[in-house]
C-alpha cells in the first residue's frame, strides 16, 4: 500500500503542480487579456485621436488649398493688371516718343524759320539801304539834271527833251 500511496501522492503532487501551472497560465492569460484590452482601448483612443487629427488636418488642408487658390487667382489678376499697365505705359512711352520727335521736328522747323526770317530781315535791311541809296542817287541826279537844265543852252535842252530816258 505504501506504493499506492506513494503513487497517489506522486500523482497528487503532479496534479497539484499541473493545477498550479494551469492557474498560473490562466492568471498570465487573464493578465495578458487585460493588458490586451487596455492596449486595445489605448489603440482605439489613439485611433480616434488620429482620426480627429486627420479630419482637422484635412479641413486645414482644404482651407489652405482654398486660400492658395484665392492667392493664385489674385496673383493672376494682378499679373493681368500689370500686363495691361505695362502695355499702357508702353503706349504712353511710344506716344511720348512720337510727340518728342514731333516737337523736335517742329523745333527744327521753327529754328529754320527763325534763321530764314533773320536772313530775310537782313536782306530787307540791305534792300532798304540800297533803296535809300538809290533814292539819294535819284534825288542827286534830279538835282544835277535841274542844275544842268538851268545851265544848258537851247540845243542841249532840246536834246534833253528828245532823249529823257538816257539821263534818268
C-alpha positions as CSV (number, residue, x, y, z in Angstrom):
1,X,0.0,0.0,0.0
2,X,2.6,2.2,0.5
3,X,3.4,2.1,-3.1
4,X,-0.1,3.0,-3.9
5,X,0.0,5.9,-1.5
6,X,3.3,7.0,-2.9
7,X,1.8,6.7,-6.3
8,X,-1.3,8.6,-5.3
9,X,0.9,11.2,-3.6
10,X,3.1,11.4,-6.6
11,X,0.1,11.8,-8.8
12,X,-1.4,14.3,-6.4
13,X,1.8,16.3,-6.4
14,X,2.0,16.2,-10.1
15,X,-1.7,17.2,-10.4
16,X,-1.2,19.9,-7.9
17,X,1.9,21.1,-9.9
18,X,-0.1,20.9,-13.1
19,X,-3.1,22.7,-11.5
20,X,-0.8,25.4,-10.1
21,X,0.8,25.7,-13.5
22,X,-2.7,25.8,-15.1
23,X,-3.7,28.5,-12.6
24,X,-0.5,30.4,-13.3
25,X,-1.2,30.1,-17.0
26,X,-4.8,31.2,-16.5
27,X,-3.6,34.2,-14.4
28,X,-1.0,35.1,-17.0
29,X,-3.6,34.7,-19.8
30,X,-6.0,36.9,-17.8
31,X,-3.3,39.4,-17.3
32,X,-2.4,39.3,-20.9
33,X,-6.0,39.6,-21.9
34,X,-6.4,42.6,-19.5
35,X,-3.2,44.1,-20.9
36,X,-4.5,43.4,-24.5
37,X,-7.9,45.1,-23.6
38,X,-6.0,48.1,-22.2
39,X,-3.8,48.2,-25.2
40,X,-6.8,47.9,-27.5
41,X,-8.5,50.7,-25.6
42,X,-5.4,52.8,-25.9
43,X,-5.1,52.0,-29.6
44,X,-8.8,52.8,-30.1
45,X,-8.3,56.1,-28.3
46,X,-5.2,56.8,-30.3
47,X,-7.0,55.8,-33.5
48,X,-9.9,58.1,-32.6
49,X,-7.4,60.9,-31.8
50,X,-5.6,60.3,-35.1
51,X,-8.9,60.2,-37.0
52,X,-9.8,63.5,-35.3
53,X,-6.4,65.0,-36.1
54,X,-6.6,63.6,-39.7
55,X,-10.1,65.3,-40.0
56,X,-8.7,68.5,-38.6
57,X,-5.6,68.3,-40.9
58,X,-7.9,67.5,-43.9
59,X,-10.0,70.5,-43.0
60,X,-6.9,72.7,-42.6
61,X,-5.5,71.4,-45.9
62,X,-8.8,72.2,-47.6
63,X,-8.7,75.7,-46.1
64,X,-5.1,76.2,-47.1
65,X,-5.9,74.9,-50.6
66,X,-8.8,77.3,-50.9
67,X,-6.6,80.2,-49.7
68,X,-3.9,79.1,-52.1
69,X,-6.4,79.0,-55.0
70,X,-7.6,82.5,-54.0
71,X,-4.0,83.7,-53.9
72,X,-3.3,82.2,-57.3
73,X,-6.4,83.9,-58.7
74,X,-5.4,87.2,-57.1
75,X,-1.9,86.8,-58.5
76,X,-3.2,86.1,-61.9
77,X,-5.5,89.1,-61.7
78,X,-2.5,91.3,-60.6
79,X,-0.4,89.8,-63.4
80,X,-3.1,90.7,-65.9
81,X,-3.5,94.2,-64.5
82,X,0.3,94.6,-64.5
83,X,0.4,93.5,-68.2
84,X,-2.4,96.0,-69.0
85,X,-0.5,98.7,-67.1
86,X,2.8,97.8,-68.9
87,X,1.0,97.9,-72.3
88,X,-0.5,101.2,-71.3
89,X,2.9,102.5,-70.2
90,X,4.4,101.2,-73.5
91,X,1.7,103.0,-75.4
92,X,2.3,106.2,-73.5
93,X,6.1,105.8,-74.0
94,X,5.5,105.3,-77.7
95,X,3.2,108.3,-77.8
96,X,5.7,110.3,-75.8
97,X,8.5,109.3,-78.1
98,X,6.4,110.3,-81.1
99,X,5.4,113.6,-79.5
100,X,9.1,114.3,-78.6
101,X,10.0,113.6,-82.2
102,X,7.3,115.9,-83.5
103,X,8.4,118.6,-81.0
104,X,12.0,118.1,-82.2
105,X,10.9,118.4,-85.9
106,X,8.8,121.5,-85.1
107,X,11.7,123.0,-83.1
108,X,13.9,122.4,-86.1
109,X,11.3,124.0,-88.4
110,X,11.0,127.0,-86.1
111,X,14.8,127.3,-85.9
112,X,15.0,127.1,-89.7
113,X,12.2,129.7,-90.0
114,X,13.9,132.0,-87.4
115,X,17.1,131.7,-89.4
116,X,15.2,132.3,-92.7
117,X,13.4,135.3,-91.0
118,X,16.7,136.7,-89.8
119,X,18.2,136.3,-93.3
120,X,15.1,137.8,-94.8
121,X,15.3,140.7,-92.3
122,X,18.9,141.2,-93.1
123,X,18.2,141.1,-96.8
124,X,15.3,143.5,-96.3
125,X,17.6,145.9,-94.5
126,X,20.2,145.6,-97.3
127,X,17.4,146.2,-99.9
128,X,16.1,149.1,-97.8
129,X,19.6,150.6,-97.5
130,X,20.1,150.0,-101.3
131,X,16.7,151.6,-102.0
132,X,17.6,154.5,-99.7
133,X,21.0,154.8,-101.5
134,X,19.2,154.7,-104.9
135,X,16.7,157.3,-103.8
136,X,19.5,159.5,-102.7
137,X,21.3,159.0,-106.0
138,X,18.0,159.6,-107.9
139,X,17.5,162.9,-105.9
140,X,21.1,163.8,-106.7
141,X,20.5,163.0,-110.4
142,X,17.3,165.2,-110.4
143,X,19.2,168.0,-108.7
144,X,22.0,167.6,-111.2
145,X,19.5,167.4,-114.1
146,X,17.8,170.6,-112.8
147,X,21.1,172.3,-112.5
148,X,22.2,171.2,-115.9
149,X,18.8,172.3,-117.3
150,X,19.3,175.6,-115.8
151,X,22.8,175.9,-117.2
152,X,22.1,174.3,-120.6
153,X,21.7,176.2,-123.7
154,X,18.8,175.8,-126.1
155,X,20.4,173.0,-128.1
156,X,21.2,170.9,-125.0
157,X,17.8,171.5,-123.6
158,X,16.3,170.2,-126.9
159,X,18.5,167.1,-126.7
160,X,17.4,166.5,-123.2
161,X,13.7,166.6,-124.1
162,X,14.2,164.3,-127.1
163,X,16.0,161.6,-125.1
164,X,14.8,161.7,-121.5
165,X,15.4,158.0,-120.8
166,X,19.2,158.3,-121.3
167,X,19.5,160.7,-118.4
168,X,17.0,159.3,-115.9
